[in-house]
Amino acid sequence: MQQKSASPVDNSTSTAPPKLILYSFWQSSCSWRVRFALNLKGLPYEYRAVNLSKGEQFSPEFEKINPLHYVPALADADLVVSDSLAILLYLEEKYPHKALMPLDPGLRALNLQAANIVSSSIQPLHMVSVLRNIEEKFGSEERSSWAQSKIETGFFALEKLLNSLAGKYATGDEIYLADVFLAPQIAVAIKRFNIDMSKFPTLSRIFNSYKALPEFLDSLPERQPDAVN
Amino acid sequence: MKLLQATGGHGAREEAEPKKLKLYSYWLSSCSCRVRIGLDLKGLEYEYVAVNFPEGEQQTPEFLKLNPMGYVPVLVDGDIVLADSIAILLYLDEKFPQHPLLPKDSVRRAINFQAANVISSSIQPRQLMLQHMREKLGPQEAIACAQDDIRTGFAALEKLLKDYAGRYATGNEVFLVDLFLAPQIHAAITRFKVEMDEFPLLSRLFEAYMELPAFQDNMPGKQPDTPAEHRV
């Protein structure tokens, strides 16, 4: 596993090593969510790369961190949390500064709903392993049309869910949990799956807001220590 | 939309006064089952509004206004309309703190979220592929694929929970993850014919769940919209 320190934009001047360790893979959109959130909350962390394309998630070292063999995983002193939603909710409780969940209960629930549309109804259906399976069974054309149709179904639903609420960001003018899930998902949709974003004006607009944030730019896959160009 | 309306929760009410909480649900939906159990554990009365999936009611403009993804469950609480079982359950847990759905310590809380997500992001969504598989490959191959996905997920859960389980998945009290496990195991056994011998922990947990009325009463076979041939 490759280890490097990565600091978010608003760097502390302390020389003490970061307490948080993030196990991540540059191309993993689930890891991306946590990188973005850590930057938004101003939490420094040590980046430990887990090379999924070389199967490092199955190494005995990583097995101790997450016996379920996936990234992201976050170590905070003795505690290790895996799964992006579990990590983000943990961070909200432990480090409430720069909250990523709004105070209003209805808005909190809406943020969870939007986040879960991404994490249950879109991303799992276009994971590399799933697409490989589809390609093996049905061919490569089916693979592309499957990915596209799942993403677009989810995006149409998100447009309807958010269009009356969205401001600068998904659920208003403050950045919250929904944005942390949406930003990587939209980026991947554009870059990997050539989704035509003109069909999704609200998502396009909020994506432009994300692109203006140094916290988002710093979390981009190509800026990670393990990125391969 | 023709909706079958029935009173859920404890005790029938004879007055016409509408209940504050409304749950749009489908008898067979494991996601709806999670929320039905949660409402029951918290002693919350609600109006059960059945959404008829075989007749495509989830795709009607009326229902899509409630949830643009076309899924159940949907919870209506006054002006608030919420979909997604985790969002609904965490909302209910904040508003109605009786029978809390999350443990106090951060490790077990995180395990609850992680395990719930193994089910709701890794196992259950693959079942959405089932229809597609059934059309292209035939019903037997489709079931075989679903079984594989479930087995992989269950093996992961056995590993994840083994250091935390007590009588229930993360200790001796029922928490969020138990609400996800029970319907998923039920579906695995009854719909997908998964052999549970490989999963001793999950088997034991399921037996414990089936001793609790809040779980038993909310399984698919006992819902207002359960078809006669499936009624338990």
Interface residues (C-beta under 8 A of the other chain):
Chain A: P67 L68 L79 V81 S82 D83 L85 A86 I87 L89 Y90 E93 K94 P105 G106 R108 A109 L110 L112 Q113 N116 I117 S119 S120 S121 Q123 P124 L125 V130 K137 F138 W146 T153 G154 F156 A157 L158 E159 K160 L161
Chain B: L64 N67 P68 M69 G70 Y71 D79 I80 L82 A83 D84 I86 A87 I88 L90 Y91 E94 K95 S106 V107 R109 A110 I111 F113 Q114 N117 V118 S120 S121 S122 Q124 P125 R126 L128 M129 H132 K136 L137 A156 K159 L160
